[in-house]
Structure formats: C-alpha cells, structure tokens
Amino acid sequence: MTDTKEAVKYWKEIAEYDLETAKAMLVTKRYLYVGFMCHQVIEKIFKGYFVFKKNEMPQYTHNLMKLAKSGDFYDEFSDQQKDLIDYLEPLNIEARYPSYKEALLKELAKDRIEKILNETEELYKWINSKF
C-alpha cells in the first residue's frame, strides 16, 4: 500500500467492518469479543488517521497510545477519550489468553460492555470526521 489514499481507505474500511463485528458480538452476548473488537476498531482507525496525518505507514504495533502519540494526535483527545484508550489497551492481549479471560468476563458485564461499545463508536466517528 504505497498510495496514501488507498491506505487510508483500507484502514477506514476494516475499522468499520470491525465495528459491525463488535455489534454482532454484542447481540450474541460474546462480551469478551466485543471488547477485543472495540480495541481493533480504534487501532485501525488510528492507523488510518496516522497515514492521513503523516503520509506514511504506521509502525507495527497494537499499542493505542503509542500509535496516537507517534501520529501526533494524542493531544487532540478529551480526557474521556483518553480513558477509553487506556481501558481498551489490554483488551487486545488479555482477550486472547485463557488465564485472563475469566477475570475479563466478570468485568465485561452487559451494561459495561454496551457503554464501551458506545464510547468506541463515538471515538471512531469523531476520528473519522477528521479525515
């Protein structure tokens, strides 16, 4: 993906796909995977915004804060958005490993995960409006 417009389009499309996947996981009550997909949504929209702002591909990382800071857009976020980023950060790794799943499942009750999904969608839309 050497073309910036194509790279931005790619990241935006897969972020949107992951958002729809998170919503589908909510319907099926797979709350752990809703959290995981919320992380994926933000990671991918961050990568698209990174390309848009810097005209280069982002480094290979799943670290949301690192992406936002290296893309020079972390300071654009509100405190609530930064809190969401902090909350989502471990869901990328912890959702994948059995030793973390039980603890996460207790924390990710329906009300909590609905709130996380709503905040994820708000942040996704906010970033998407900046392109």
N, C-alpha and C positions, 0 to 999 in steps of 0.2 A: 504494500500500500504506500506508494510514494506520493500520490496525489492527495493533498490536504483535504480537499472537498470530499473525496471518496472515503478517506479515513474517518473524517467527522461523521459522515453519513453512516458508515459501518458501525461506529460506536453508539450512535444515537439509536439505530435500529435494534441492536442487540440489547441495549438498555431498556427500550420499550418492550421488547419480547420478554425480558426477564421480569419486568413489572407485571405483565399479564400473567406470567407463570406464578409469581408470588400471590396474585389474586386468586388464581385457580387452586393453589395450595391452601389458601385460607378456607375456601369453600369445602375442601376435603378434610379440613381440620389437621393438616400437617404443619403445625405451627413452627416446629424447628426449621422446616424448609422454607417457610415464609420468611423467617429471619435471615436465613442464608441467602435467599434470593433478593431480599432488600439490600443486603451488602453488595450483591452482584450488580443491581440496578445502579447504585451510587458509584461503584467502582467504574462501571462502563461509561456512565455519563460524565464522570470526572475525566476519564481518558479522552473522550470526545472533546470536552471543553479545553483540556490541556493542548490537544492538537490545534484546536481553533485559535487559542491564545498565543501559543508559542511556535506554531508552524513546524512542529517536529513531533515525532512519536514519543510517547511517554516511556519511562523506564519500565522494565518488567517488575511489577510489584502489585500486591493486593492491599497494601497499606494505604488507607484512605487519606489520612492526614499527610503522609509523605507525598502522595500524588497532588493534593491540593496546595501544599507548601511549595513543592518544586514547580508547580504550574503557576505560581504567583497569584492564586485566587483564594487562599485560606482566609485572608483578612476580609474578604467580601461577605463571609458568613455571619449570621447573627449568633448569639450565644446558644439559642435553642438548636440551631442547625449544627453547631459545633458539638453540642451534647449528643445529638443523634449520631453524628460521625463517630464519636467516642463509643457510643453504645453498640453500633453496628460492627465496629472494628473486629472484635473477637469472634463474631458470628461466622466469619468466613472460615476460620480454622476449627473452632470448637464444634461446629455443627457436623464436621466430618469425622470426628473421632469418638468412639463409643464411651470412653471414660468421661467425656464432657456432656454427652447427650442427656443423661438423666438429670443432671443439675440444670441444664438449659431448659429442658422440658417443664420443670417446675416453675421456672421464671417466666416462661413464654405462654402464659395463660391467654385465653381468647381475648379478653379486654386489652391486655398489654400488647399483644401482637397486632391487634387491629389499630391501636394507636401508632405503633412503629410503622406499620404499612402506610397509614395515612400521612405520617410525617415524611416517610420516604417518598411518597408520591408528590407531596408538596415541594420537597427539595429538588426532586427530579424535574418537575415543571418549572421551578424557579431558574434552575441552571439552563434548562432547555430554552427558556425565553431570552437568555443572554447571548445566544449564538447569533 
